[in-house]
Amino acid sequence: MAAGEELKGALQLARMEALKNTADVEFDTENGNAGTWCYGFGSLTCAAATSGNKHPTVDLSASSDFIFDGRRATANKAAIYTFETENLKLDVSVATSGRISISDPEDI
């Protein structure tokens, strides 16, 4: 699902920005249905960053916002982002180690 791949790329970029600048980077998410969701990090607040407008049939549910540490690129807490359409479901996960992965929730 393209929306999940885009989120994974944004999470990887946020993690790399934290390391590059040796500064904490907060990742912000607003849940929503039918493309009314968004996410962003750093100076790109949710409203100014990526929105679900490109994915009008996709719902997003996020467990929580979190911060990538600027020295170790770890996350201050784990987070799960679930994308769902009428026929598909996909999870994008961030572990406290900073590892980012995509999985089918049925396979876990």
N, C-alpha and C positions, 0 to 999 in steps of 0.2 A: 504494500500500500504506500503510495507516494508520500502521503502526509507523515507517516511514521519515519520514512527515510529522511525527509526534510528535518524533522525534529531531531533525529539522531545526529545529523550534520550540524545543527545549531548547538546541540549539547557539546559535541566535540570541539566546536569553535570556541564556545564559552570556556571550556576547560583549558584549551590552549592559550586563550587570552589571559586567564588567571596565572598560568605559568610564565608567559612572556612578560607580563607586567609586574610579576611578583606582588599581585594584589588580589584580594578576594573578589569573586564575581558572583553576584546573586542572579539566579535564574527564576523568572517570574512567569506564572501561568494563570490564565483565566479559563475555567471550564466553560463548555457550552455545547449546544446541539446545533446540527445543520449548519456547520461552518461559522457559528458565532463565537468561537474560541480564539485565543491568541496566546503567544508566548514571546518572551524577549529576555535580554540580559544586559548587564552593564548600563550604559547610557541609553540603550534602546529599550525603553519601557515596553510593556506589552502592547499598548496601543500603537506605538511607533514601529514595532518589529513585524513579526510574522502573524498574519491572521488566517483564519479558516476560510476566508472568502474564495480561495482557489479550490476549496474542497467542500462545496455546499451540502454534500450528502454525508459528511463525516462528523461524528460526535467525538468530543475529547473529554476525558475525565482524568484529572491529575490528583495524585495522593497529597502532594504538598510542594511548596516552593523550597529551595535549598540554596546553599552557597558552596561554590568550588573554592577551596583554600588556595591562596596564591603561592604558597611555598611547595606544597606537595600535590596539588591538583586533586585532592580527595574531596568528597562531599560531606557536609556536616550532618546529613541524614540521607537515608535512601529514599528514592522516589520512583513511582510507577505511573506512567502515562498510558492510558488505554484509549485507543482509537477504535471506533465501532461504526460500521455501516449496517445496512439491512442484512447483508450476507457474510461480512467479514469482521474479525476482531483481531487486534494486534496490540501487544504491549511493548513499550519502550521503557527500559529500566535503567536506573542509575544506582549503583552500589556505593556504599560509603568509601570504598577504595577508589572511586572515580570511574570505575568500569561502566561502559554504556553498552547495552545490548538490546536486540530486538527479538521477540519471540511470539509464537502463537500461544495464547494463554491456555489452550487446550492441551499443549504439549508439556506443560510444567507439572 
